[in-house]
Amino acid sequence: MRLTPAEQATIRSVCHSHLPADLIWRLRVFGSCLDEQARGGDVDLYLELEGADATQRAAVARDLRPSLEEALDRPVDLVVQDPAHPLKAVAAIAREQGIPIAQSDSCEQVS
């Protein structure tokens, strides 16, 4: 993975401070960040929000992405998905290939 431990800690911190405490969420890194040979580029993140309606998911995407970009000083692509709904193609790839890096306090430990 091409994210440093400090960048991963920053992502976790921003997510914990911006996501509502009552939501169950899981965050994965996917895409070019997993390719050790790639250079530069954005950070591709896949965020699962359990039980969030479309309005909540849109609000999270609208508010969280710019905060992550500012904290990391690089572009972020953020895919927000309720795992109970059918997955779009990019979400299915992100869920299958992504590496977990953060989750809500109410989830089991990230493995």
Biopython code that builds the backbone (N, CA, C, O; Angstrom):
import numpy as np
from Bio.PDB.StructureBuilder import StructureBuilder

atoms = [
    (1, "MET", "N", (0.850, -1.178, 0.000)),
    (1, "MET", "CA", (0.000, 0.000, 0.000)),
    (1, "MET", "C", (0.890, 1.234, 0.000)),
    (1, "MET", "O", (1.911, 1.287, 0.686)),
    (2, "ARG", "N", (0.482, 2.218, -0.780)),
    (2, "ARG", "CA", (1.290, 3.434, -0.902)),
    (2, "ARG", "C", (0.854, 4.537, 0.057)),
    (2, "ARG", "O", (1.183, 5.702, -0.171)),
    (3, "LEU", "N", (0.143, 4.216, 1.096)),
    (3, "LEU", "CA", (-0.172, 5.193, 2.134)),
    (3, "LEU", "C", (0.749, 4.940, 3.315)),
    (3, "LEU", "O", (0.886, 3.808, 3.778)),
    (4, "THR", "N", (1.374, 5.994, 3.793)),
    (4, "THR", "CA", (2.253, 5.848, 4.945)),
    (4, "THR", "C", (1.409, 5.598, 6.202)),
    (4, "THR", "O", (0.211, 5.881, 6.209)),
    (5, "PRO", "N", (2.025, 5.074, 7.250)),
    (5, "PRO", "CA", (1.288, 4.930, 8.508)),
    (5, "PRO", "C", (0.704, 6.264, 8.993)),
    (5, "PRO", "O", (-0.389, 6.295, 9.557)),
    (6, "ALA", "N", (1.429, 7.358, 8.776)),
    (6, "ALA", "CA", (0.925, 8.675, 9.177)),
    (6, "ALA", "C", (-0.311, 9.070, 8.365)),
    (6, "ALA", "O", (-1.269, 9.617, 8.911)),
    (7, "GLU", "N", (-0.284, 8.790, 7.063)),
    (7, "GLU", "CA", (-1.448, 9.094, 6.227)),
    (7, "GLU", "C", (-2.651, 8.243, 6.639)),
    (7, "GLU", "O", (-3.777, 8.738, 6.681)),
    (8, "GLN", "N", (-2.416, 6.968, 6.940)),
    (8, "GLN", "CA", (-3.500, 6.106, 7.396)),
    (8, "GLN", "C", (-4.091, 6.619, 8.716)),
    (8, "GLN", "O", (-5.308, 6.614, 8.901)),
    (9, "ALA", "N", (-3.228, 7.057, 9.619)),
    (9, "ALA", "CA", (-3.696, 7.600, 10.903)),
    (9, "ALA", "C", (-4.499, 8.878, 10.680)),
    (9, "ALA", "O", (-5.494, 9.115, 11.365)),
    (10, "THR", "N", (-4.070, 9.700, 9.724)),
    (10, "THR", "CA", (-4.804, 10.928, 9.401)),
    (10, "THR", "C", (-6.190, 10.592, 8.865)),
    (10, "THR", "O", (-7.178, 11.212, 9.258)),
    (11, "ILE", "N", (-6.265, 9.617, 7.973)),
    (11, "ILE", "CA", (-7.556, 9.202, 7.415)),
    (11, "ILE", "C", (-8.474, 8.711, 8.530)),
    (11, "ILE", "O", (-9.643, 9.093, 8.584)),
    (12, "ARG", "N", (-7.955, 7.871, 9.414)),
    (12, "ARG", "CA", (-8.768, 7.369, 10.537)),
    (12, "ARG", "C", (-9.263, 8.516, 11.409)),
    (12, "ARG", "O", (-10.434, 8.554, 11.788)),
    (13, "SER", "N", (-8.376, 9.442, 11.723)),
    (13, "SER", "CA", (-8.735, 10.575, 12.577)),
    (13, "SER", "C", (-9.821, 11.440, 11.943)),
    (13, "SER", "O", (-10.786, 11.818, 12.608)),
    (14, "VAL", "N", (-9.664, 11.750, 10.666)),
    (14, "VAL", "CA", (-10.661, 12.586, 9.971)),
    (14, "VAL", "C", (-12.012, 11.862, 9.936)),
    (14, "VAL", "O", (-13.050, 12.476, 10.180)),
    (15, "CYS", "N", (-12.001, 10.578, 9.638)),
    (15, "CYS", "CA", (-13.255, 9.820, 9.589)),
    (15, "CYS", "C", (-13.937, 9.791, 10.956)),
    (15, "CYS", "O", (-15.142, 10.021, 11.059)),
    (16, "HIS", "N", (-13.170, 9.511, 11.992)),
    (16, "HIS", "CA", (-13.765, 9.452, 13.331)),
    (16, "HIS", "C", (-14.319, 10.814, 13.766)),
    (16, "HIS", "O", (-15.311, 10.878, 14.492)),
    (17, "SER", "N", (-13.684, 11.890, 13.328)),
    (17, "SER", "CA", (-14.172, 13.210, 13.735)),
    (17, "SER", "C", (-15.337, 13.709, 12.881)),
    (17, "SER", "O", (-16.098, 14.565, 13.334)),
    (18, "HIS", "N", (-15.496, 13.200, 11.663)),
    (18, "HIS", "CA", (-16.543, 13.697, 10.765)),
    (18, "HIS", "C", (-17.776, 12.800, 10.665)),
    (18, "HIS", "O", (-18.859, 13.279, 10.331)),
    (19, "LEU", "N", (-17.625, 11.516, 10.947)),
    (19, "LEU", "CA", (-18.764, 10.608, 10.780)),
    (19, "LEU", "C", (-19.581, 10.536, 12.061)),
    (19, "LEU", "O", (-19.014, 10.449, 13.150)),
    (20, "PRO", "N", (-20.915, 10.572, 11.945)),
    (20, "PRO", "CA", (-21.770, 10.521, 13.137)),
    (20, "PRO", "C", (-21.491, 9.270, 13.968)),
    (20, "PRO", "O", (-21.307, 8.178, 13.429)),
    (21, "ALA", "N", (-21.466, 9.448, 15.277)),
    (21, "ALA", "CA", (-21.143, 8.355, 16.198)),
    (21, "ALA", "C", (-22.160, 7.220, 16.134)),
    (21, "ALA", "O", (-21.831, 6.081, 16.465)),
    (22, "ASP", "N", (-23.392, 7.514, 15.714)),
    (22, "ASP", "CA", (-24.425, 6.479, 15.689)),
    (22, "ASP", "C", (-24.397, 5.623, 14.421)),
    (22, "ASP", "O", (-25.159, 4.663, 14.308)),
    (23, "LEU", "N", (-23.521, 5.963, 13.466)),
    (23, "LEU", "CA", (-23.423, 5.174, 12.234)),
    (23, "LEU", "C", (-22.375, 4.075, 12.375)),
    (23, "LEU", "O", (-21.320, 4.279, 12.976)),
    (24, "ILE", "N", (-22.680, 2.910, 11.813)),
    (24, "ILE", "CA", (-21.700, 1.837, 11.709)),
    (24, "ILE", "C", (-21.064, 1.970, 10.333)),
    (24, "ILE", "O", (-21.755, 1.953, 9.315)),
    (25, "TRP", "N", (-19.747, 2.101, 10.313)),
    (25, "TRP", "CA", (-19.053, 2.304, 9.044)),
    (25, "TRP", "C", (-17.741, 1.525, 9.004)),
    (25, "TRP", "O", (-17.150, 1.187, 10.029)),
    (26, "ARG", "N", (-17.317, 1.257, 7.769)),
    (26, "ARG", "CA", (-16.044, 0.596, 7.487)),
    (26, "ARG", "C", (-15.406, 1.287, 6.283)),
    (26, "ARG", "O", (-16.090, 1.648, 5.326)),
    (27, "LEU", "N", (-14.097, 1.463, 6.347)),
    (27, "LEU", "CA", (-13.384, 2.174, 5.287)),
    (27, "LEU", "C", (-12.281, 1.292, 4.717)),
    (27, "LEU", "O", (-11.515, 0.672, 5.456)),
    (28, "ARG", "N", (-12.215, 1.251, 3.391)),
    (28, "ARG", "CA", (-11.182, 0.479, 2.680)),
    (28, "ARG", "C", (-10.447, 1.387, 1.704)),
    (28, "ARG", "O", (-11.023, 2.322, 1.148)),
    (29, "VAL", "N", (-9.181, 1.099, 1.507)),
    (29, "VAL", "CA", (-8.378, 1.734, 0.462)),
    (29, "VAL", "C", (-8.376, 0.789, -0.723)),
    (29, "VAL", "O", (-8.237, -0.422, -0.552)),
    (30, "PHE", "N", (-8.528, 1.331, -1.930)),
    (30, "PHE", "CA", (-8.489, 0.494, -3.128)),
    (30, "PHE", "C", (-7.822, 1.269, -4.252)),
    (30, "PHE", "O", (-7.379, 2.401, -4.061)),
    (31, "GLY", "N", (-7.755, 0.658, -5.413)),
    (31, "GLY", "CA", (-7.249, 1.337, -6.599)),
    (31, "GLY", "C", (-5.741, 1.505, -6.600)),
    (31, "GLY", "O", (-5.006, 0.643, -6.117)),
    (32, "SER", "N", (-5.284, 2.632, -7.153)),
    (32, "SER", "CA", (-3.850, 2.848, -7.374)),
    (32, "SER", "C", (-3.042, 2.914, -6.086)),
    (32, "SER", "O", (-1.831, 2.693, -6.115)),
    (33, "CYS", "N", (-3.675, 3.209, -4.966)),
    (33, "CYS", "CA", (-2.954, 3.232, -3.687)),
    (33, "CYS", "C", (-2.440, 1.851, -3.295)),
    (33, "CYS", "O", (-1.547, 1.740, -2.455)),
    (34, "LEU", "N", (-2.986, 0.812, -3.888)),
    (34, "LEU", "CA", (-2.543, -0.544, -3.578)),
    (34, "LEU", "C", (-1.422, -1.006, -4.505)),
    (34, "LEU", "O", (-0.827, -2.060, -4.281)),
    (35, "ASP", "N", (-1.134, -0.229, -5.538)),
    (35, "ASP", "CA", (-0.122, -0.582, -6.524)),
    (35, "ASP", "C", (1.205, 0.061, -6.139)),
    (35, "ASP", "O", (1.378, 1.270, -6.292)),
    (36, "GLU", "N", (2.131, -0.732, -5.648)),
    (36, "GLU", "CA", (3.431, -0.230, -5.211)),
    (36, "GLU", "C", (4.238, 0.381, -6.353)),
    (36, "GLU", "O", (5.137, 1.185, -6.107)),
    (37, "GLN", "N", (3.934, 0.018, -7.589)),
    (37, "GLN", "CA", (4.672, 0.529, -8.747)),
    (37, "GLN", "C", (4.136, 1.878, -9.227)),
    (37, "GLN", "O", (4.835, 2.601, -9.937)),
    (38, "ALA", "N", (2.913, 2.221, -8.848)),
    (38, "ALA", "CA", (2.296, 3.472, -9.298)),
    (38, "ALA", "C", (2.934, 4.659, -8.578)),
    (38, "ALA", "O", (3.512, 4.509, -7.501)),
    (39, "ARG", "N", (2.823, 5.818, -9.176)),
    (39, "ARG", "CA", (3.354, 7.052, -8.589)),
    (39, "ARG", "C", (2.277, 8.110, -8.617)),
    (39, "ARG", "O", (1.448, 8.151, -9.527)),
    (40, "GLY", "N", (2.296, 8.980, -7.595)),
    (40, "GLY", "CA", (1.365, 10.100, -7.559)),
    (40, "GLY", "C", (-0.073, 9.634, -7.483)),
    (40, "GLY", "O", (-0.363, 8.539, -7.002)),
    (41, "GLY", "N", (-0.957, 10.471, -7.958)),
    (41, "GLY", "CA", (-2.364, 10.097, -8.035)),
    (41, "GLY", "C", (-3.153, 10.414, -6.788)),
    (41, "GLY", "O", (-2.656, 11.004, -5.829)),
    (42, "ASP", "N", (-4.392, 10.001, -6.842)),
    (42, "ASP", "CA", (-5.313, 10.288, -5.754)),
    (42, "ASP", "C", (-5.376, 9.121, -4.783)),
    (42, "ASP", "O", (-4.736, 8.087, -4.977)),
    (43, "VAL", "N", (-6.162, 9.314, -3.736)),
    (43, "VAL", "CA", (-6.412, 8.266, -2.751)),
    (43, "VAL", "C", (-7.832, 7.766, -2.995)),
    (43, "VAL", "O", (-8.787, 8.537, -2.904)),
    (44, "ASP", "N", (-7.972, 6.488, -3.301)),
    (44, "ASP", "CA", (-9.280, 5.889, -3.551)),
    (44, "ASP", "C", (-9.766, 5.224, -2.274)),
    (44, "ASP", "O", (-9.123, 4.312, -1.753)),
    (45, "LEU", "N", (-10.913, 5.690, -1.770)),
    (45, "LEU", "CA", (-11.472, 5.172, -0.523)),
    (45, "LEU", "C", (-12.896, 4.690, -0.749)),
    (45, "LEU", "O", (-13.677, 5.319, -1.464)),
    (46, "TYR", "N", (-13.215, 3.571, -0.131)),
    (46, "TYR", "CA", (-14.549, 2.980, -0.187)),
    (46, "TYR", "C", (-15.095, 2.957, 1.232)),
    (46, "TYR", "O", (-14.521, 2.321, 2.116)),
    (47, "LEU", "N", (-16.207, 3.653, 1.446)),
    (47, "LEU", "CA", (-16.809, 3.790, 2.766)),
    (47, "LEU", "C", (-18.176, 3.121, 2.785)),
    (47, "LEU", "O", (-19.076, 3.512, 2.043)),
    (48, "GLU", "N", (-18.327, 2.112, 3.635)),
    (48, "GLU", "CA", (-19.629, 1.476, 3.832)),
    (48, "GLU", "C", (-20.298, 2.111, 5.037)),
    (48, "GLU", "O", (-19.714, 2.194, 6.117)),
    (49, "LEU", "N", (-21.532, 2.559, 4.839)),
    (49, "LEU", "CA", (-22.343, 3.131, 5.915)),
    (49, "LEU", "C", (-23.574, 2.263, 6.082)),
    (49, "LEU", "O", (-24.449, 2.263, 5.216)),
    (50, "GLU", "N", (-23.659, 1.534, 7.162)),
    (50, "GLU", "CA", (-24.806, 0.651, 7.379)),
    (50, "GLU", "C", (-26.029, 1.465, 7.796)),
    (50, "GLU", "O", (-25.981, 2.265, 8.730)),
    (51, "GLY", "N", (-27.122, 1.236, 7.078)),
    (51, "GLY", "CA", (-28.392, 1.843, 7.437)),
    (51, "GLY", "C", (-28.542, 3.317, 7.100)),
    (51, "GLY", "O", (-29.541, 3.930, 7.476)),
    (52, "ALA", "N", (-27.589, 3.895, 6.408)),
    (52, "ALA", "CA", (-27.684, 5.306, 6.036)),
    (52, "ALA", "C", (-28.534, 5.444, 4.781)),
    (52, "ALA", "O", (-28.358, 4.699, 3.817)),
    (53, "ASP", "N", (-29.451, 6.396, 4.796)),
    (53, "ASP", "CA", (-30.262, 6.617, 3.597)),
    (53, "ASP", "C", (-29.460, 7.433, 2.583)),
    (53, "ASP", "O", (-28.347, 7.874, 2.868)),
    (54, "ALA", "N", (-30.033, 7.625, 1.412)),
    (54, "ALA", "CA", (-29.327, 8.305, 0.318)),
    (54, "ALA", "C", (-28.922, 9.726, 0.708)),
    (54, "ALA", "O", (-27.845, 10.188, 0.330)),
    (55, "THR", "N", (-29.774, 10.420, 1.459)),
    (55, "THR", "CA", (-29.463, 11.783, 1.876)),
    (55, "THR", "C", (-28.265, 11.796, 2.823)),
    (55, "THR", "O", (-27.381, 12.644, 2.697)),
    (56, "GLN", "N", (-28.236, 10.862, 3.765)),
    (56, "GLN", "CA", (-27.103, 10.772, 4.692)),
    (56, "GLN", "C", (-25.816, 10.427, 3.952)),
    (56, "GLN", "O", (-24.768, 11.014, 4.220)),
    (57, "ARG", "N", (-25.891, 9.482, 3.024)),
    (57, "ARG", "CA", (-24.695, 9.101, 2.264)),
    (57, "ARG", "C", (-24.166, 10.281, 1.449)),
    (57, "ARG", "O", (-22.957, 10.505, 1.391)),
    (58, "ALA", "N", (-25.063, 11.030, 0.826)),
    (58, "ALA", "CA", (-24.645, 12.193, 0.040)),
    (58, "ALA", "C", (-24.016, 13.259, 0.927)),
    (58, "ALA", "O", (-23.020, 13.874, 0.547)),
    (59, "ALA", "N", (-24.588, 13.480, 2.102)),
    (59, "ALA", "CA", (-24.039, 14.472, 3.030)),
    (59, "ALA", "C", (-22.650, 14.062, 3.510)),
    (59, "ALA", "O", (-21.748, 14.894, 3.610)),
    (60, "VAL", "N", (-22.487, 12.784, 3.804)),
    (60, "VAL", "CA", (-21.170, 12.291, 4.235)),
    (60, "VAL", "C", (-20.155, 12.502, 3.119)),
    (60, "VAL", "O", (-19.065, 13.017, 3.364)),
    (61, "ALA", "N", (-20.497, 12.114, 1.911)),
    (61, "ALA", "CA", (-19.576, 12.276, 0.780)),
    (61, "ALA", "C", (-19.229, 13.747, 0.568)),
    (61, "ALA", "O", (-18.070, 14.086, 0.330)),
    (62, "ARG", "N", (-20.220, 14.607, 0.653)),
    (62, "ARG", "CA", (-20.023, 16.043, 0.431)),
    (62, "ARG", "C", (-19.104, 16.642, 1.492)),
    (62, "ARG", "O", (-18.262, 17.481, 1.172)),
    (63, "ASP", "N", (-19.250, 16.224, 2.751)),
    (63, "ASP", "CA", (-18.496, 16.824, 3.850)),
    (63, "ASP", "C", (-17.153, 16.152, 4.105)),
    (63, "ASP", "O", (-16.180, 16.825, 4.444)),
    (64, "LEU", "N", (-17.089, 14.842, 3.948)),
    (64, "LEU", "CA", (-15.888, 14.103, 4.303)),
    (64, "LEU", "C", (-14.772, 14.238, 3.264)),
    (64, "LEU", "O", (-13.611, 14.433, 3.623)),
    (65, "ARG", "N", (-15.115, 14.137, 1.999)),
    (65, "ARG", "CA", (-14.078, 14.166, 0.952)),
    (65, "ARG", "C", (-13.204, 15.411, 1.021)),
    (65, "ARG", "O", (-11.980, 15.276, 1.015)),
    (66, "PRO", "N", (-13.771, 16.632, 1.088)),
    (66, "PRO", "CA", (-12.896, 17.814, 1.147)),
    (66, "PRO", "C", (-12.026, 17.849, 2.409)),
    (66, "PRO", "O", (-10.896, 18.338, 2.374)),
    (67, "SER", "N", (-12.548, 17.338, 3.502)),
    (67, "SER", "CA", (-11.759, 17.302, 4.741)),
    (67, "SER", "C", (-10.576, 16.346, 4.604)),
    (67, "SER", "O", (-9.474, 16.644, 5.063)),
    (68, "LEU", "N", (-10.809, 15.208, 3.975)),
    (68, "LEU", "CA", (-9.725, 14.261, 3.735)),
    (68, "LEU", "C", (-8.685, 14.861, 2.790)),
    (68, "LEU", "O", (-7.483, 14.733, 3.020)),
    (69, "GLU", "N", (-9.152, 15.516, 1.725)),
    (69, "GLU", "CA", (-8.223, 16.132, 0.768)),
    (69, "GLU", "C", (-7.361, 17.191, 1.441)),
    (69, "GLU", "O", (-6.159, 17.275, 1.187)),
    (70, "GLU", "N", (-7.966, 17.984, 2.284)),
    (70, "GLU", "CA", (-7.204, 19.027, 2.987)),
    (70, "GLU", "C", (-6.182, 18.411, 3.939)),
    (70, "GLU", "O", (-5.033, 18.849, 3.993)),
    (71, "ALA", "N", (-6.603, 17.396, 4.687)),
    (71, "ALA", "CA", (-5.710, 16.771, 5.662)),
    (71, "ALA", "C", (-4.561, 16.027, 4.993)),
    (71, "ALA", "O", (-3.444, 16.017, 5.512)),
    (72, "LEU", "N", (-4.824, 15.402, 3.844)),
    (72, "LEU", "CA", (-3.800, 14.615, 3.148)),
    (72, "LEU", "C", (-3.005, 15.430, 2.130)),
    (72, "LEU", "O", (-1.927, 15.022, 1.698)),
    (73, "ASP", "N", (-3.549, 16.583, 1.756)),
    (73, "ASP", "CA", (-2.950, 17.435, 0.720)),
    (73, "ASP", "C", (-2.796, 16.686, -0.599)),
    (73, "ASP", "O", (-1.786, 16.806, -1.292)),
    (74, "ARG", "N", (-3.834, 15.906, -0.924)),
    (74, "ARG", "CA", (-3.895, 15.221, -2.216)),
    (74, "ARG", "C", (-5.350, 14.899, -2.537)),
    (74, "ARG", "O", (-6.180, 14.846, -1.629)),
    (75, "PRO", "N", (-5.673, 14.684, -3.805)),
    (75, "PRO", "CA", (-7.055, 14.393, -4.185)),
    (75, "PRO", "C", (-7.534, 13.062, -3.600)),
    (75, "PRO", "O", (-6.761, 12.118, -3.440)),
    (76, "VAL", "N", (-8.818, 13.018, -3.289)),
    (76, "VAL", "CA", (-9.444, 11.809, -2.744)),
    (76, "VAL", "C", (-10.677, 11.485, -3.578)),
    (76, "VAL", "O", (-11.509, 12.354, -3.837)),
    (77, "ASP", "N", (-10.785, 10.229, -3.996)),
    (77, "ASP", "CA", (-12.022, 9.717, -4.582)),
    (77, "ASP", "C", (-12.693, 8.893, -3.498)),
    (77, "ASP", "O", (-12.099, 7.955, -2.966)),
    (78, "LEU", "N", (-13.922, 9.239, -3.172)),
    (78, "LEU", "CA", (-14.646, 8.585, -2.083)),
    (78, "LEU", "C", (-15.917, 7.948, -2.621)),
    (78, "LEU", "O", (-16.791, 8.637, -3.147)),
    (79, "VAL", "N", (-16.017, 6.632, -2.490)),
    (79, "VAL", "CA", (-17.218, 5.884, -2.863)),
    (79, "VAL", "C", (-17.940, 5.560, -1.563)),
    (79, "VAL", "O", (-17.379, 4.911, -0.680)),
    (80, "VAL", "N", (-19.190, 6.015, -1.448)),
    (80, "VAL", "CA", (-19.984, 5.783, -0.236)),
    (80, "VAL", "C", (-21.116, 4.832, -0.584)),
    (80, "VAL", "O", (-21.853, 5.061, -1.544)),
    (81, "GLN", "N", (-21.255, 3.762, 0.197)),
    (81, "GLN", "CA", (-22.202, 2.693, -0.132)),
    (81, "GLN", "C", (-22.853, 2.141, 1.133)),
    (81, "GLN", "O", (-22.192, 1.985, 2.160)),
    (82, "ASP", "N", (-24.140, 1.849, 1.055)),
    (82, "ASP", "CA", (-24.802, 1.061, 2.091)),
    (82, "ASP", "C", (-24.652, -0.402, 1.670)),
    (82, "ASP", "O", (-25.119, -0.774, 0.594)),
    (83, "PRO", "N", (-24.010, -1.243, 2.493)),
    (83, "PRO", "CA", (-23.762, -2.620, 2.075)),
    (83, "PRO", "C", (-25.031, -3.448, 1.877)),
    (83, "PRO", "O", (-24.980, -4.524, 1.281)),
    (84, "ALA", "N", (-26.167, -2.956, 2.371)),
    (84, "ALA", "CA", (-27.421, -3.681, 2.188)),
    (84, "ALA", "C", (-28.034, -3.445, 0.812)),
    (84, "ALA", "O", (-28.944, -4.169, 0.408)),
    (85, "HIS", "N", (-27.545, -2.440, 0.090)),
    (85, "HIS", "CA", (-28.057, -2.129, -1.239)),
    (85, "HIS", "C", (-27.189, -2.794, -2.311)),
    (85, "HIS", "O", (-26.027, -3.109, -2.057)),
    (86, "PRO", "N", (-27.746, -3.010, -3.504)),
    (86, "PRO", "CA", (-26.941, -3.583, -4.588)),
    (86, "PRO", "C", (-25.716, -2.713, -4.872)),
    (86, "PRO", "O", (-25.800, -1.485, -4.874)),
    (87, "LEU", "N", (-24.591, -3.360, -5.108)),
    (87, "LEU", "CA", (-23.348, -2.643, -5.347)),
    (87, "LEU", "C", (-23.215, -2.239, -6.808)),
    (87, "LEU", "O", (-23.471, -3.039, -7.708)),
    (88, "LYS", "N", (-22.814, -0.995, -7.039)),
    (88, "LYS", "CA", (-22.435, -0.568, -8.386)),
    (88, "LYS", "C", (-21.078, -1.191, -8.686)),
    (88, "LYS", "O", (-20.402, -1.678, -7.781)),
    (89, "ALA", "N", (-20.680, -1.176, -9.948)),
    (89, "ALA", "CA", (-19.446, -1.861, -10.367)),
    (89, "ALA", "C", (-18.231, -1.406, -9.573)),
    (89, "ALA", "O", (-17.470, -2.241, -9.083)),
    (90, "VAL", "N", (-18.035, -0.094, -9.436)),
    (90, "VAL", "CA", (-16.854, 0.395, -8.725)),
    (90, "VAL", "C", (-16.905, 0.007, -7.247)),
    (90, "VAL", "O", (-15.869, -0.297, -6.655)),
    (91, "ALA", "N", (-18.082, 0.013, -6.652)),
    (91, "ALA", "CA", (-18.212, -0.383, -5.254)),
    (91, "ALA", "C", (-17.908, -1.863, -5.066)),
    (91, "ALA", "O", (-17.286, -2.252, -4.077)),
    (92, "ALA", "N", (-18.342, -2.684, -6.009)),
    (92, "ALA", "CA", (-18.065, -4.117, -5.922)),
    (92, "ALA", "C", (-16.567, -4.389, -6.002)),
    (92, "ALA", "O", (-16.050, -5.224, -5.260)),
    (93, "ILE", "N", (-15.875, -3.702, -6.883)),
    (93, "ILE", "CA", (-14.424, -3.855, -7.009)),
    (93, "ILE", "C", (-13.733, -3.372, -5.739)),
    (93, "ILE", "O", (-12.841, -4.040, -5.217)),
    (94, "ALA", "N", (-14.146, -2.217, -5.248)),
    (94, "ALA", "CA", (-13.539, -1.652, -4.037)),
    (94, "ALA", "C", (-13.748, -2.557, -2.836)),
    (94, "ALA", "O", (-12.837, -2.745, -2.029)),
    (95, "ARG", "N", (-14.933, -3.114, -2.714)),
    (95, "ARG", "CA", (-15.242, -3.991, -1.582)),
    (95, "ARG", "C", (-14.429, -5.283, -1.666)),
    (95, "ARG", "O", (-13.945, -5.784, -0.651)),
    (96, "GLU", "N", (-14.286, -5.809, -2.860)),
    (96, "GLU", "CA", (-13.579, -7.072, -3.048)),
    (96, "GLU", "C", (-12.065, -6.915, -2.922)),
    (96, "GLU", "O", (-11.406, -7.745, -2.296)),
    (97, "GLN", "N", (-11.512, -5.858, -3.513)),
    (97, "GLN", "CA", (-10.066, -5.706, -3.583)),
    (97, "GLN", "C", (-9.490, -4.767, -2.528)),
    (97, "GLN", "O", (-8.282, -4.766, -2.293)),
    (98, "GLY", "N", (-10.340, -3.974, -1.897)),
    (98, "GLY", "CA", (-9.859, -2.978, -0.948)),
    (98, "GLY", "C", (-9.304, -3.575, 0.330)),
    (98, "GLY", "O", (-9.646, -4.691, 0.720)),
    (99, "ILE", "N", (-8.443, -2.808, 0.967)),
    (99, "ILE", "CA", (-7.834, -3.193, 2.233)),
    (99, "ILE", "C", (-8.442, -2.343, 3.340)),
    (99, "ILE", "O", (-8.400, -1.115, 3.269)),
    (100, "PRO", "N", (-9.013, -2.989, 4.374)),
    (100, "PRO", "CA", (-9.610, -2.224, 5.477)),
    (100, "PRO", "C", (-8.563, -1.414, 6.226)),
    (100, "PRO", "O", (-7.489, -1.918, 6.552)),
    (101, "ILE", "N", (-8.893, -0.130, 6.501)),
    (101, "ILE", "CA", (-7.962, 0.692, 7.284)),
    (101, "ILE", "C", (-8.634, 1.404, 8.452)),
    (101, "ILE", "O", (-7.944, 1.910, 9.337)),
    (102, "ALA", "N", (-9.967, 1.454, 8.476)),
    (102, "ALA", "CA", (-10.643, 2.151, 9.579)),
    (102, "ALA", "C", (-12.075, 1.681, 9.677)),
    (102, "ALA", "O", (-12.632, 1.124, 8.731)),
    (103, "GLN", "N", (-12.669, 1.917, 10.846)),
    (103, "GLN", "CA", (-14.077, 1.554, 11.066)),
    (103, "GLN", "C", (-14.610, 2.301, 12.279)),
    (103, "GLN", "O", (-13.850, 2.862, 13.069)),
    (104, "SER", "N", (-15.921, 2.297, 12.407)),
    (104, "SER", "CA", (-16.536, 2.954, 13.557)),
    (104, "SER", "C", (-16.171, 2.214, 14.832)),
    (104, "SER", "O", (-15.788, 1.045, 14.796)),
    (105, "ASP", "N", (-16.291, 2.891, 15.937)),
    (105, "ASP", "CA", (-15.964, 2.281, 17.239)),
    (105, "ASP", "C", (-16.865, 1.105, 17.564)),
    (105, "ASP", "O", (-16.488, 0.233, 18.347)),
    (106, "SER", "N", (-18.049, 1.070, 16.974)),
    (106, "SER", "CA", (-19.002, -0.009, 17.260)),
    (106, "SER", "C", (-18.734, -1.280, 16.459)),
    (106, "SER", "O", (-19.427, -2.280, 16.647)),
    (107, "CYS", "N", (-17.736, -1.261, 15.566)),
    (107, "CYS", "CA", (-17.374, -2.445, 14.773)),
    (107, "CYS", "C", (-16.301, -3.241, 15.493)),
    (107, "CYS", "O", (-15.640, -2.746, 16.406)),
    (108, "GLU", "N", (-16.144, -4.486, 15.062)),
    (108, "GLU", "CA", (-15.027, -5.313, 15.526)),
    (108, "GLU", "C", (-13.727, -4.688, 15.028)),
    (108, "GLU", "O", (-13.759, -3.856, 14.121)),
    (109, "GLN", "N", (-12.603, -5.064, 15.591)),
    (109, "GLN", "CA", (-11.289, -4.569, 15.198)),
    (109, "GLN", "C", (-11.016, -4.798, 13.722)),
    (109, "GLN", "O", (-11.355, -5.859, 13.198)),
    (110, "VAL", "N", (-10.396, -3.808, 13.017)),
    (110, "VAL", "CA", (-10.010, -3.959, 11.617)),
    (110, "VAL", "C", (-8.928, -5.020, 11.533)),
    (110, "VAL", "O", (-7.955, -4.992, 12.287)),
    (111, "SER", "N", (-9.109, -5.970, 10.592)),
    (111, "SER", "CA", (-8.087, -7.008, 10.448)),
    (111, "SER", "C", (-7.152, -6.712, 9.310)),
    (111, "SER", "O", (-6.231, -7.486, 9.050)),
]
sb = StructureBuilder()
sb.init_structure("model")
sb.init_model(0)
sb.init_chain("A")
sb.init_seg("    ")
for serial, (resi, resn, name, xyz) in enumerate(atoms, 1):
    if name == "N":
        sb.init_residue(resn, " ", resi, " ")
    sb.init_atom(name, np.array(xyz, "f"), 0.0, 1.0, " ", f" {name:<3s}", serial, name[0])
structure = sb.get_structure()
